[in-house]
Amino acid sequence: RPVRLDCGARGMPRVTHPSSPGLFPEGDTPRSRIAYETRRTTQRAAQAANRRRATPRWVQFLGRRATIIVPLTLVGGLVLWGWASGKLTAASNAVTEAFLDVTARGGLQVQEVLVKGRKETDGAQVLAALGVERGAPILGFDPHAARKQLEQIPWIASARIERRLPDTLYVVLTERQPMALWQHEQKLALVDAEGTVLTDHNLDHFPNLPILVGEGAPRRGRALLAALAAAPTIQARVDAAVLVGARRWDLHLKSGTEVRLPELNFEAAIQQLAALQASDKILDRDAVAIDLRVPDRLVVQTSPAPAPVKGGAVRPGDKKRQPAKKN
């Protein structure tokens, strides 16, 4: 027997859901179908929530950020490979050189170096430390590296460098101040208050500086020279100061007298000697040695013969010394 299909208005067969008690207990109606879809949606959401709770948070985080992390990882790997292989550095150097060449052709070249504060420092040393030539790109000059090189020169305590565009380098130097001549192993050198050796050449340019003798004398000489400056009458007579045993000082006077200072509180001993000179003219006597090492006691050693010059400190350009005349 033929089956009749109801094609409806558009000529298509209309298919209806079979009435199933499991899916649509109330029958195949619009309300039952909506309830069925709602239940399925709720079940899917519950299953997804269960899966999320079972997955660690860091996995969830990586999953959400994968679109960002993966490209960044690839880019970082490429950069690391380029750096390790040297290709990235070579490319960067090439770009930098091309840029500096363009700026130099545009007029940003070193044409003049102005140096302020240079008195004793050799000019050739300054230019060598700067490491720059006329016509070099001024933007390629590194002021910080040049400053470090300048401060390696013994005479220079500090330096400041500026690039004054378009073509000038401005250098300000602060030089060290000579404090004394240091005699060590029969050689003389010029030193500052910090004990830095400045030079051992042209020492005859500093004839009035005191002489410090002995290992470690420059580092400890600052306090002694300050104490002598507070007693001008003694300072004017001192020819050299010898550090004995790295503990105390002996003063060798121009007259040949040796003044032995105590290890501690030598400033008071120098003031005591200045007071005795003012009252008794003790330094004008024929004394070979004056011992001030014992507090509140003065020991004067005299000799009937003319006192020889002691200490062995010889200034640059000095001739052989003659014994001091007897007063």
QUIMONOR-V575319 format. One record per residue. PSI is psi in whole degrees, -180 to 180 (NA if undefined). Layout:
# QUIMONOR-V575319
[[PSI] [PSI]]
This chain:
# QUIMONOR-V575319
[[128] [147] [136] [129] [135] [105] [-10] [-162] [-31] [6] [12] [144] [139] [121] [128] [149] [138] [146] [111] [123] [-27] [-38] [-46] [83] [-30] [7] [163] [89] [161] [-40] [-40] [-37] [-41] [-42] [-38] [-47] [-35] [-42] [-42] [-41] [-42] [-40] [-43] [-43] [-41] [-41] [-41] [-41] [-39] [-41] [-39] [-40] [-30] [-18] [132] [153] [-35] [-31] [-41] [-42] [-46] [-37] [-40] [-31] [9] [-37] [-20] [-43] [-42] [-48] [-40] [-39] [-42] [-44] [-44] [-40] [-42] [-42] [-44] [-41] [-43] [-38] [-44] [-36] [-12] [-9] [-36] [-43] [-43] [-42] [-41] [-42] [-39] [-42] [-42] [-44] [-40] [-41] [-45] [-35] [-40] [-44] [-35] [-42] [-21] [0] [-3] [73] [153] [117] [-19] [141] [115] [125] [126] [140] [4] [121] [-53] [-21] [137] [132] [-36] [-35] [-38] [-47] [-38] [-38] [-36] [-36] [39] [149] [158] [133] [-7] [149] [124] [-27] [-16] [-4] [133] [103] [-35] [-44] [-39] [-37] [-43] [-39] [-39] [-40] [-3] [-16] [129] [-37] [-23] [120] [-40] [160] [152] [133] [135] [144] [114] [98] [144] [-11] [19] [136] [127] [119] [128] [121] [143] [111] [155] [151] [124] [137] [-42] [171] [132] [121] [118] [126] [46] [22] [148] [144] [153] [131] [158] [-173] [-19] [1] [9] [129] [120] [-48] [161] [20] [153] [43] [-16] [-8] [-8] [63] [-19] [3] [146] [162] [128] [134] [136] [158] [128] [4] [-40] [-39] [-30] [-4] [-20] [-45] [-39] [-45] [-32] [-39] [-38] [-36] [-27] [-8] [78] [-33] [-31] [-42] [-40] [-20] [-11] [130] [-38] [155] [127] [126] [119] [121] [24] [25] [-43] [173] [145] [129] [128] [113] [161] [-25] [-10] [-6] [142] [126] [119] [115] [153] [163] [-40] [145] [45] [-20] [-42] [-35] [-39] [-40] [-37] [-42] [-39] [-38] [-39] [-34] [-37] [-35] [-41] [-1] [49] [-29] [-11] [-5] [167] [79] [131] [-41] [147] [120] [117] [20] [-25] [123] [142] [24] [139] [126] [121] [124] [122] [165] [139] [-24] [158] [137] [126] [159] [133] [171] [-33] [11] [120] [127] [158] [130] [-2] [143] [174] [129] [149] [149] [146] [142] [146] [132] [NA]]
